[in-house]
Amino acid sequence: MSEPTGAARRRGPFKVGDQVQLTDPKGRHYTFTLEAGKNFHTHKGSFPHDELIGAPEGSVVRTTGNVAYLALRPLLPDYVLSMPRGAAVVYPKDAGQILAFADIFPGARVVEAGVGSGSLSSFLLRAVGDSGMLHSYERREDFAEIARGNVERYFGGPHPAWQLTVGDLQDHLSDTDVDRVILDMLAPWDCLEAVSKALVPGGILCCYVATTTQLARTVESIREIGCFAEPAAWESMIRNWHVEGLAVRPDHRMIGHTGFLLTARRLADGVEPPMRRRRPAKGAYGEDYEGPNKG
């Protein structure tokens, strides 16, 4: 049985072509690709790549300036934050939430719209595996090419489960019996009709939006289309902690708002969503409210 795509690049001694992440004494990261005969240069000196080729992961190398660097392969969260960007990347904290709450499983058939720089695509491909399917749609050809390069660099070549289409999802979506749809775009409400036809009953729609106005319109549009269960919306934040002896406190900086996530389940054809019993806040639907598709 052959190894899953990219698995061989994640274990064993360092090899030519591997990505290496160096960590200096101050915790700063430097990422590069191992090449025979090359040297790695910093303002603290240099060392030959050959010193790492064949060495076990977790080795320490010293530059000509006698500065020690810890050498490890970058984790996927490290890789997506350092890779070349066309558009903003989906942060690892949000990608992890998408994998968990959209329930991405091995062998799943997933459609993604809004590829950006390929961050979320890489996480999704690892989750669905070689036996799954990820069909990604990206409107901009330049973003698609950057994403393709980033994904193939991480996996060491084309991934057998990935198909990348340049164009609008609502115009080109031909996939059927899709288990999950992930929309990372400015106007996900434009794609709801096409998505509802592609998703299997019980399938999950997951949207990633940046602003409260996008969130509100997306939720109301999902309710209006009538073939999804009640959507759930949330955001997540990460606060690291400083732990040094008795000095245990939150860091002064944190990863705050990056975007909102929402999920909704596809109902069976012909089924109406149950009546919501939660009473809306007073004034939520005042006289000036015209619905999600007006204005």
RAMONOR-V416534 format. One line per field, one symbol per residue. ss: DSSP state (H for helix, E for strand, - for the rest). psi: psi as a letter, one per 40 degrees, with the letter a starting at -180 (. if undefined). burial: 1 if it has 16 or more other ideal C-beta (glycine too) atoms within 10 Angstrom, else 0. A space follows every 50 residues. Layout:
# RAMONOR-V416534
ss=???
psi=???
burial=???
This chain:
# RAMONOR-V416534
ss=------HHHH--------EEEEE-----EEEEE-----EEEE--EEEEHH H-------EEEE-----EEEEE---HHHHHHH---------HHHHHHHHH H-------EEEEE-----HHHHHHHHHH----EEEEEE--HHHHHHHHHH HHHHH------EEEEE--HHHH-----EEEEEEE---HHHHHHHHHHHEE EEEEEEEEE--HHHHHHHHHHHHHH--E---EEE---E--EEEE--EEEE ----E----EEEEEEE-----------------------------
psi=hiiiheddeeiiihiheihhhihideeiihhihhhheiihhieeaiiidd ddheiiieihihieefhhhhhihhidddddeeiiidiiihiddddddddd eefhiheihhhhhgdbeeddddddddddideahhhhhhdhdddddddddd ddddeeaiheehhhhhihdddeheiifhdihhhgidgddeedddddddii heihhhihididdddddddddddddeeiihihiiiiihhiihhgbeghii idiihbhdiiiiiihhiihehiiihhehhiihedgadeheidei.
burial=00011100100001000111110000000000010000010100001010 01100000001010000010111101011100101110111101101110 01010001111111111111111111111101111111100011011101 10111100101101110110001010011111111001101101110110 00111111100001101111111010111010100100000000000000 000000011111111110000010000000000000000001000
